[in-house]
Amino acid sequence: MNSENFYSELRLVDNFIDITDLGNFVDVPDDWYIIVTDIRGSTKAIEAGRYKEVNLLGASSIVAVLNVAGKTEIPFVFGGDGATLLMGPSLLPAAKIALLATQQMAKTQFDMDLRVGAVSVKVVVAANYPVKIAKFKVSENYSQAVFIGGGLTRATELIKDPAAGNIYSIKNNGSSETADFSGLECRWQDIPSKYGEIVTLLVMVHSDWTQQNHQRYRKILEKIESIYGKEDCLNPINGKNLNLTLNSEKLIKEIQVKAYNASWFDRQIDLSKIQLETALGSLLMNLKVKTEELDWGVYKDIAIAATDYRKFDDMLRMVISGNGWQRKKLTAYLENNYREGKLVYGLHVADRALMTCLVFERNGRQVHFVDGADGGYTLAAKDMKQRMKE
């Protein structure tokens, strides 16, 4: 298997629960790199009500690198206030330029500090933190990378470490870089929970990555399904509550990213174009119009099928729609396992979710990043860190 095409050649796993089978994972090539981005001070920004901007910048770091990669498929995970991406050595130089441009854009347009760093897979594996990957088929238009072994977690720790971080951070030499953010969209209204609550959940099992220990995640997934129901119930995104927005204040943030070097006048033109596209898209969906390229009557279903409301990168991450009774039952189960030393978890509750989208083709390649409103993943991580201290 060619190292550069390693990920695109992986076989697909069809059922999410099968990520609990270690036989579905292979080692990432040791000449690859782990890229980590995150917003410094994201918790304070979220507490100030800027959770949508935080999410947007996390997604921006992914789309900037994907546009560099072109047709080369690379694995990535959206983390709410940042992202993790893996790639072979030939893509790294151009990816660094794109990420530095994203960092500059985050500072000039949103006054946020985007940390970017790169760690060789070889470094974390040598420290006994494997990087193993599987590939889960979410929909016809999106396949999701799944990671175990602890290597991604270790890379993140190195990049964030005050001492080691200087070694692994991607530094700007003073030049002004540019990046392509084509495909990034932020045009949906917040999505109210169909049952009253949106739970953003993080769970990490105390595991040495043996099959027996990894099976604990299967039990957790089975417990979640027994409480909340199957996928059509679990998924917080549903067609009835999924509506486009024409709000200028919301749509202008997409333009701040994609046209960050444009003049005020050009941005207003871009805003008018997006509002026109959004209004037309809403009309076509409501009228269920069919064109040669797309059946607009089923576009919401296409988008919902390509959501990342559940994923795994050394821990289980989920955004779940449910009610208070279900959350209390889930929390009791997790708390009992936490007290027994089997796992640690973090949880955040909101009444709605938000979706940030990468759409390269309306009837093709796309992914819709889901997070709980008001800072779901970031505040769930804060909750988890508190339990780790305890």
C-alpha positions, 0 to 999 in steps of 0.5 A: 500500500502506497503511503500517500494513498494509505487512507483512500485505500482503507476498507470501509466499516459499515456499522459504527459499533464495529469500531469497537473491533480492533481487527478493523484498525491498522497502523498509520504509516510512521512517516505521516504527520498529525496536525492539531489546531485549536483556539486558545482561550476557547472556553472564555470565548464561548462563555462570551457567546462566541461559540459559532465563531469558534466552531467556524474557525475549527472547520476552517482549518479542515477545509483549508487543508482539504483544498490543498489535498485536492483529490488526495483523501486525508483523515480528519476529526472536527473537535468543536474548537479545533481539529485533527488531521493526518497526512503524508509528508508530501502534503505537509509543506502546503498544508502548513502554509494553508494553516498559517493563513487560517491562523492569520485570518482567525486573528485579523477577522475574529481576534482569536488565536488559532494554535497550529502544530504538527507531530510526526507519527513516528514520535508518538509511536516511539513513546508507546502511543500507537496511532491506529485508524479505521474508516467508517462509511457514514453515507455515500458522500462521507467516510469518517476517520476513526482513531485509537491507540492514544497517539492523537491524544499524545500529539495534542498534549505535546503541541499544547505543552508550554515547553514542548509546544515550541518544538512542534508548533507551526511558525510563521516566518513573517510572510503573509500566506493565503488559503482557499476556504471554498466549500465552507458554509454556515447557512443553517439556523440553530437546530432545536432538539426534537425532544427538548435537549441536546447532550454533547458527550465525551467518554474515555475508557481507561484502556490499554487498547486490548480487545477486552478493554475496547469492548467497554465502548461497545457496552457504552454504545449499546447502553446509549442506544437502549436509552435513546433509541436507534440512529433516527432518534439519536441524530440531533439533526432532523428535516423538520427543524432544519432551516436555512437562515437569511440573517446578515449577521450570521451569514457575514461570518462565512464571508469573513473567512472566505473573503478575508482579504476583500474590501467592504464593498466586495463583501457586501456583494458576496453577502447579497449573493449568499442571501440570494443562493440561500433564499433560492435553495430554501424555495427549491427544497420547499417546492421539492424541485428536481434538476439535472444535478439534484433532487432538492426535495431530498437535499436535507436527507442528503445533508443529515446522512453526512453528519458527524454527530458521533465519532471516535478519536481516542475517545467517544464523541457524540451529540445526542437528541433526547429528554431530561429523563434519558439524560439522567439515566445516561448520567447515572450509568456513566457516573457509576462506571466513573466511580468504579474507575472504568472511565471518565466522561464529560457532558454538556446540555443545551436545547439546540444544536448547530451545524457547520458545513463543508459542501464540495458538491451538493449531490456529492462530497460533503460533511456537516459538523455537528456540535451542541449549541453554547459550546457543546464539545468545549464545555463537555471537555471542561467537564471531563477535565474536572473529573480527571482532576478528581 
